[in-house]
Amino acid sequence: MIRFAHPEYLHFLWALPVLMILALLELRWRKAAMLRWANQTMWDTAFPHRAPRNVFVKRLLGLSAIGLLILAISGPQVGTRQIEVKREGTDIVIALDVSRSMYATDISPSRLIKAKHEITRLLKRLRGDRVALVPFANVAFVQIPLTLDYSAVVTALNAMDPEIIPYPGTSLSEAIKQGQRAFRIESNAQKILILITDSEDHSTDAAEQAVEAAKEGVRIFTVGMATPQGGPIPITDARGRITGYKEYQGNTVVSRLNENILIEIAQVTGGEYFRATKTGTEFEKIFKKISGMETEEFESKQFTDYEDRFQWPAALAFILIILEMMIPAGKRRKNG
């Protein structure tokens, strides 16, 4: 099978018929000019060195060489080799809390914006690891299945806000459960779940779900995206402007970090807990942890590799150019 690496250059082949027409017009012009000087019956005497066949052959060789050079720069490739590609890495599911409390600004500029920024930075450092994205609040769902297309993950990440899940509250057990579903059962890759939340969850089943995840080989790294002092939960309008703060029985609700549940979730799965920092060093530590893990081969494909064959038309064009230079434009003079 033949293909071209740069097929756009093939359009220049349309110039060859034009050049051929110009070459024929040149030969006609030469003949007309000779007729103005002498009758055709006297050409052998008046123009003893003329060789119209040589001129035509030289033009033909030149045009053929141009055509072959166009083919060469178009990058002809021939599929002849079977290549087996093996990919090693880990499967990483990022579960991001998008509940209303993530709008709190105790972590600047807000918990949610900071989390998005650090996740994007983490994705830029990954190489060969599949990533899935699970947004959650009181419910969770797999928005981006495991993929190597990090740009798709970033696009979905940037579009995340509390409006995508209209159910208030936070359920860490749902996040873990959907994270488990995001992993492919048949995969041998290391399973990593990065759970990013302010941990505003008052249920007691998150640790139990973490135990179930651990049985499936899932290691959970938790990131507390809040401060122990906490902050009020902003209420915004359609334009994103703060119009007030969430209240309960006349008092402003303050959302605080609950580290105990996040520490427990990480410990039962063999993971680790990190508190969010201004510099985002916790994500660098997670990256180092992931990089140090034993990778597994999770993809092996065989496909036809294409070998470059531009040398063939280029070499033939060079030969034709040499031949064109060796053919004289007229008959040689006779001595004597």
Legacy VTK file of the C-alpha trace (Angstrom):
# vtk DataFile Version 3.0
C-alpha trace
ASCII
DATASET POLYDATA
POINTS 336 float
0.000 0.000 0.000
1.318 3.425 -0.979
0.474 6.711 0.697
2.012 10.184 0.739
3.188 12.030 3.843
2.592 15.412 2.164
-0.125 14.832 -0.452
-0.734 18.582 -0.822
2.421 18.828 -2.961
0.885 16.480 -5.523
-1.216 19.393 -6.763
1.931 20.734 -8.435
1.688 17.821 -10.899
-1.025 19.839 -12.639
1.766 22.127 -13.831
3.290 19.344 -15.982
0.651 19.450 -18.748
1.030 23.216 -18.876
4.791 22.920 -19.187
4.377 20.263 -21.897
2.115 22.588 -23.875
4.673 25.392 -23.488
7.415 23.044 -24.740
5.356 22.149 -27.834
4.639 25.832 -28.457
8.355 26.519 -28.224
9.075 23.891 -30.885
6.424 25.448 -33.147
7.902 28.888 -32.570
11.350 27.573 -33.486
9.963 26.046 -36.709
8.157 29.267 -37.637
11.310 31.286 -37.011
13.318 28.943 -39.242
10.728 29.241 -42.033
11.240 33.018 -41.983
14.928 32.470 -42.660
14.835 29.679 -45.257
12.575 27.279 -47.125
12.114 23.920 -45.387
13.889 22.122 -48.273
17.011 24.152 -47.510
17.086 23.615 -43.734
19.736 20.910 -43.821
22.000 23.332 -45.665
21.019 26.533 -43.818
20.892 24.925 -40.346
23.345 21.988 -40.454
23.557 21.666 -36.672
19.854 21.591 -35.874
18.535 18.509 -34.018
14.812 19.007 -33.220
14.504 15.448 -31.905
17.262 16.082 -29.370
15.550 19.280 -28.229
12.252 17.457 -27.766
13.918 14.606 -25.847
15.715 17.097 -23.569
12.429 18.856 -22.793
10.735 15.509 -22.114
13.498 14.381 -19.763
13.396 17.720 -17.931
9.628 17.557 -17.425
9.861 13.939 -16.255
12.539 14.920 -13.736
10.306 17.725 -12.398
7.414 15.298 -12.015
9.599 12.821 -10.116
10.903 15.564 -7.822
7.323 16.566 -7.023
6.600 12.945 -6.103
9.727 12.882 -3.934
8.808 15.972 -1.896
5.273 14.566 -1.487
6.831 11.869 0.672
5.786 8.522 -0.833
5.573 5.821 1.818
5.126 2.078 1.497
3.635 -0.059 4.274
5.931 -3.015 4.654
6.630 -3.523 8.369
4.437 -4.787 11.162
5.129 -2.872 14.381
3.906 -3.923 17.810
3.283 -1.021 20.157
3.154 -1.607 23.891
1.968 1.071 26.287
2.665 1.005 29.979
1.199 3.220 32.640
-1.468 3.562 35.273
-5.198 4.183 35.193
-6.061 7.394 37.019
-9.577 8.488 37.902
-9.933 12.074 39.096
-13.062 12.598 41.206
-13.739 16.307 41.681
-16.212 17.742 44.149
-18.444 20.281 42.367
-20.850 20.936 45.215
-21.839 24.513 46.150
-19.404 24.572 49.050
-16.535 24.405 46.534
-17.316 28.043 45.735
-15.920 29.030 49.149
-12.900 31.318 48.939
-10.909 30.190 51.962
-8.614 28.796 49.271
-7.994 31.550 46.743
-9.497 32.315 44.289
-11.953 29.555 45.230
-11.751 25.888 46.115
-13.100 24.795 42.749
-10.947 27.099 40.617
-7.831 26.109 42.551
-8.646 22.416 42.109
-9.136 22.820 38.362
-5.829 24.650 38.053
-3.871 21.983 39.915
-5.519 19.130 38.016
-4.588 20.786 34.724
-0.984 21.109 35.894
-0.961 17.439 36.870
-2.290 16.358 33.463
0.536 18.230 31.723
3.052 16.062 33.552
1.466 12.697 32.845
2.874 10.480 30.089
1.111 7.333 28.918
-1.364 7.142 31.808
-5.073 6.867 31.084
-7.249 9.405 32.864
-10.969 9.489 33.641
-12.992 12.332 35.125
-15.789 11.935 37.683
-17.605 15.053 38.937
-19.675 14.584 42.064
-21.853 16.323 44.606
-24.672 14.369 46.252
-24.502 12.098 43.178
-21.647 11.255 40.833
-21.172 10.168 37.243
-18.341 9.333 34.844
-18.058 12.332 32.548
-14.877 11.298 30.711
-14.054 7.545 30.559
-10.443 6.422 30.711
-8.582 8.090 27.877
-5.148 9.246 26.752
-6.677 12.403 25.306
-5.730 14.816 28.068
-7.013 17.798 26.094
-10.532 16.318 26.220
-10.206 15.951 29.977
-9.090 19.579 30.348
-11.977 20.803 28.191
-14.516 18.934 30.329
-12.766 20.082 33.485
-12.986 23.745 32.540
-16.726 23.409 31.952
-17.402 21.950 35.388
-19.456 23.895 37.910
-22.143 23.074 40.498
-24.863 23.521 37.883
-24.014 20.194 36.202
-25.279 18.352 39.301
-28.460 19.965 40.627
-28.556 17.811 43.775
-27.127 19.663 46.814
-24.780 18.037 49.259
-21.676 15.880 49.024
-21.490 12.093 48.867
-17.957 10.727 49.023
-19.260 7.152 48.814
-20.928 7.926 45.455
-17.701 9.469 44.194
-15.739 6.356 45.146
-18.386 4.041 43.681
-18.398 5.839 40.321
-14.627 5.964 40.418
-14.567 2.177 40.701
-16.865 1.880 37.695
-14.580 4.098 35.653
-11.783 1.549 35.862
-11.760 -1.218 33.300
-12.041 -4.574 35.002
-9.892 -6.312 32.390
-7.061 -3.805 32.771
-3.885 -4.862 34.549
-2.780 -1.282 35.090
-2.402 0.187 38.569
-5.699 1.810 39.618
-5.399 5.247 41.200
-8.338 7.361 42.388
-7.585 10.991 43.222
-10.444 12.307 45.346
-10.513 16.113 45.559
-13.091 17.535 47.939
-13.752 19.886 50.837
-15.205 16.787 52.585
-18.555 18.364 53.491
-19.993 14.858 53.873
-21.774 13.880 57.069
-22.601 10.296 56.059
-20.781 7.271 57.468
-20.590 4.963 54.443
-17.635 6.564 52.614
-15.057 4.501 54.499
-17.045 1.320 53.840
-17.082 2.082 50.115
-13.339 2.738 50.258
-12.850 -0.765 51.669
-14.757 -2.196 48.685
-12.570 -0.166 46.342
-9.432 -1.485 48.012
-10.618 -5.055 47.352
-10.600 -4.202 43.631
-7.038 -2.912 43.826
-7.940 0.784 43.874
-5.628 3.102 45.779
-7.185 6.415 46.782
-5.252 9.640 47.228
-7.403 12.249 48.927
-6.910 16.000 48.707
-8.647 18.257 51.222
-9.517 21.303 49.148
-10.429 23.559 52.089
-9.047 24.917 55.342
-9.895 23.897 58.931
-11.070 27.481 59.546
-13.338 27.201 56.518
-15.277 29.921 54.765
-18.843 30.951 53.905
-20.537 29.495 50.840
-21.214 32.233 48.272
-24.533 32.553 46.469
-24.069 33.815 42.912
-26.302 35.145 40.176
-26.390 34.108 36.523
-23.310 36.210 35.819
-21.329 34.627 38.620
-21.466 37.662 40.890
-21.763 37.040 44.630
-25.154 38.200 45.889
-24.918 36.795 49.403
-23.933 33.760 51.450
-25.729 30.572 52.354
-27.573 30.751 55.683
-29.209 28.271 58.026
-31.693 29.470 60.644
-30.466 33.013 60.203
-26.790 32.152 60.593
-24.176 32.137 57.846
-23.099 28.596 57.028
-19.336 28.069 57.284
-17.900 25.150 55.292
-14.882 23.596 57.009
-12.437 20.874 56.111
-13.149 17.440 57.589
-9.790 15.719 57.426
-10.620 12.635 59.470
-12.794 10.990 56.800
-10.280 11.760 54.052
-7.421 10.303 56.082
-9.431 7.137 56.752
-10.376 6.693 53.086
-6.740 7.014 52.031
-5.418 4.680 54.719
-7.788 1.765 54.062
-6.838 1.749 50.366
-3.079 2.136 50.775
-3.176 5.697 49.512
-2.332 8.961 51.206
-4.052 12.154 52.337
-2.878 15.659 51.409
-4.162 19.043 52.497
-4.365 21.651 49.731
-1.678 24.330 49.741
-1.247 27.637 47.953
1.628 26.271 45.864
-0.056 22.990 44.919
2.825 20.872 46.206
0.352 18.166 47.214
-0.288 17.380 43.542
3.446 17.217 42.871
3.721 14.669 45.681
0.867 12.648 44.196
2.575 12.713 40.801
5.810 11.433 42.343
3.892 8.676 44.110
2.244 7.621 40.857
5.515 7.825 38.918
7.191 5.550 41.445
4.584 2.832 41.117
5.135 -0.274 39.046
3.519 0.161 35.656
1.615 -2.518 33.798
1.291 -3.111 30.076
-2.307 -2.298 29.244
-2.202 -1.836 25.523
-0.551 -3.815 22.770
-1.303 -3.242 19.111
0.146 -4.370 15.835
-0.047 -2.054 12.888
1.625 -1.500 9.565
4.414 1.022 9.690
5.074 3.059 6.562
8.633 3.419 5.329
9.728 6.492 3.405
10.471 5.864 -0.261
11.166 9.399 -1.502
14.679 8.228 -2.410
13.410 6.282 -5.425
11.788 9.127 -7.403
14.531 11.507 -6.280
17.276 9.190 -7.562
15.458 8.608 -10.852
14.969 12.373 -11.271
18.719 12.867 -10.747
19.490 10.268 -13.445
17.118 11.951 -15.904
18.732 15.336 -15.216
22.181 13.855 -15.974
20.859 12.308 -19.208
19.261 15.614 -20.207
22.606 17.376 -19.695
24.464 14.739 -21.753
22.204 15.051 -24.811
23.442 17.868 -27.077
20.960 20.488 -28.254
22.280 20.170 -31.834
24.424 18.024 -34.106
28.134 18.062 -33.510
30.292 19.917 -36.038
32.190 17.738 -38.485
35.965 18.276 -38.689
37.509 19.064 -42.082
LINES 1 337
336 0 1 2 3 4 5 6 7 8 9 10 11 12 13 14 15 16 17 18 19 20 21 22 23 24 25 26 27 28 29 30 31 32 33 34 35 36 37 38 39 40 41 42 43 44 45 46 47 48 49 50 51 52 53 54 55 56 57 58 59 60 61 62 63 64 65 66 67 68 69 70 71 72 73 74 75 76 77 78 79 80 81 82 83 84 85 86 87 88 89 90 91 92 93 94 95 96 97 98 99 100 101 102 103 104 105 106 107 108 109 110 111 112 113 114 115 116 117 118 119 120 121 122 123 124 125 126 127 128 129 130 131 132 133 134 135 136 137 138 139 140 141 142 143 144 145 146 147 148 149 150 151 152 153 154 155 156 157 158 159 160 161 162 163 164 165 166 167 168 169 170 171 172 173 174 175 176 177 178 179 180 181 182 183 184 185 186 187 188 189 190 191 192 193 194 195 196 197 198 199 200 201 202 203 204 205 206 207 208 209 210 211 212 213 214 215 216 217 218 219 220 221 222 223 224 225 226 227 228 229 230 231 232 233 234 235 236 237 238 239 240 241 242 243 244 245 246 247 248 249 250 251 252 253 254 255 256 257 258 259 260 261 262 263 264 265 266 267 268 269 270 271 272 273 274 275 276 277 278 279 280 281 282 283 284 285 286 287 288 289 290 291 292 293 294 295 296 297 298 299 300 301 302 303 304 305 306 307 308 309 310 311 312 313 314 315 316 317 318 319 320 321 322 323 324 325 326 327 328 329 330 331 332 333 334 335
